[in-house]
């Protein structure tokens, strides 16, 4: 019976894509304390995996129906007069594509996390948090699925805020750890506050749209958008970009994402690859009919993405934390995506979103494997008569080296991810990055030049990272004794590596093989892919190879990668490298000119207005009532003759008053 229902495409089952992760998190929340780690991890992974299966089924049903969008009402959310807000799922090719990315990559991250968190909770000294971690992880998937399956901006905003909450919970998962015992908590707070700035912009955009259209449902807004005031559309799309800058870590609101590395590595992979940061790109793609009516907003989005891509790439080449390099890489690659969807190349931007999900999840999880291999190496070195060196940071690439021979499988999958990110053919990143470059060459030659420079830097910093981590001699006892990760961690790495190789086939630049373009054209009007261009393909490949060659020149040939920790680029003492290393001092500027004055103002207001007015007025009223009560209590002296005189005086006053008014 169930098989027939599934085969016939019963859209009433669409709610299951949300139900499974919700059920998984509730089960682990309620029963997890009585279950073992393997059962908790299996339940969470199965819940996400079943959502992936449901997304596959819905994709099949869409194709059977010719790709036409389907809306599935779940329940009435709010009714007030003529205002009716329903909780409705929108199942179209765009939302299903996002569901498949979220749940597919998310399931592999869940499985990997079973092995990773088994060691991490013990390394951090609190095994009891294993259950909490997987509850939060399922909640993250649930919130992201709400975001991408919404049929209205309001429902999307619920998911938008949900992933923001989950990022706060997971970035600060080890809230008592970090610098001075508060570093991780501060990183979570920073992410939360910076995203609130972007969310404020998105809220203003929604207010404008509701005022103009009387609804926040997608279809009526998009159908009537051409009839609305151009000024309203321009303002709404520009305000949306503020939300995009916050959620997808674009200039100037990118500062939270590198600090998000405070969370466990599976969290980093989930945020950077499959969930939160892709939300901004999805918002622009979903709002394509509005952006087509606002060319100025498109231009701003294009240059915002291009500037972010180059800016973040410059910072990545001077970072020494293995995860920080990947964090700035994500910011840069999101810049590629935002630039693409900004100039109307929706397919190219979304294609890069899909391929990036594979190789960036692979790189973060492989980095986690390296980190835990280093931690095991620390204990192994101590076990063999050495000392446990607490000064060795297992995330610092300067402490690594030679891991290729110690962690062979991790090395090979990491190399695949790095080359895919660098854009080397025939890996997935080559096809999606080149499609963006080709569109930029046709639409915005200036943007093309900026993105091509960013592509060179991408290859350079990934070559640098691979050389520092896996080649040369071990630069610490931890690296010399590092060991490979267990199969529960390495099997997802192999599957993600396969995706990093094969995902480019989703939209091959050959006539008749633009499958992703054909898929998305049902949801995005005018979706297209440009024909293959040998000049761009060969040129971008040479740029990527040049970046890798430059990395080898500085970190392989000129420096034998022995125990010396000095970075070859820093030896010249160039202020430019110092700017890269200090992240262009953006955090310092914010701290001095924004955070500092706001904190001083808040302290001033707390000491004056808050204490003297907010607290002072109620306190004054309380003291006045108290003084009046003390005065009244003085009338109670216990002498009967005083009470008789008071009553007599009152009677005389009443009689006199009555005689006066009766005259």
Secondary structure, DSSP 8 states (H G I E B T S, - for coil): -HHHHHHTT-GGGTTHHHHHHHHHHHHHHHHGGGS-HHHHHHHHHHHHHHHHHHHHHHHHHHHHTTT--EEEEEEEEEEETTEEEEEEEEESHHHHHHHHHHHHHHHHHHHHHHHHHHHHHHHTT-GGGHHHHHHHHHHHHHHHHHHHHBSBHHHHHHHHHHHHHHHHHHHTTTTT-SGGGTHHHHHHHHHHHHHHHHHHHHHHHHHHHHHHHS--BHHHHHHHGGGS-HHHHHHHHHHHHHHHHHHTT-TTSTHHHHHGGGS-HHHHHIIIIISGGGHHHHHHHHTHHHHTT-HHHHHHHHHHHHHHHHHHHHHHTT--BHHHHHHHHHHHHHHHHHHHHHTT-HHHHHHHHHHHHHHHHHHHHHHHHHHHHHHHHHHHHHHTT----TT--TTBGGG---HHHHSHHHHHHHHHHHHHHHT-TTSHHHHHHHHHHHHHHHH-HHHHHHHHHHHHHHHHHHHHHHHHHHSSS-SSHHHHT-----HHHHHHHHHHHHHHHHGGGGG-SSTT--HHHHHHTTTSTT-------HHHHHHHHHHHHHHHHHHHIIIIISS--SS----GGGGG--HHHHHHHTGGGHHHHHIIIIIHHHHHHHHHHIIIIIIIIIHHHHHHHHHHHHHHHHHHHTT----HHHHHHHHHHHHHHHHHHHHHHT-
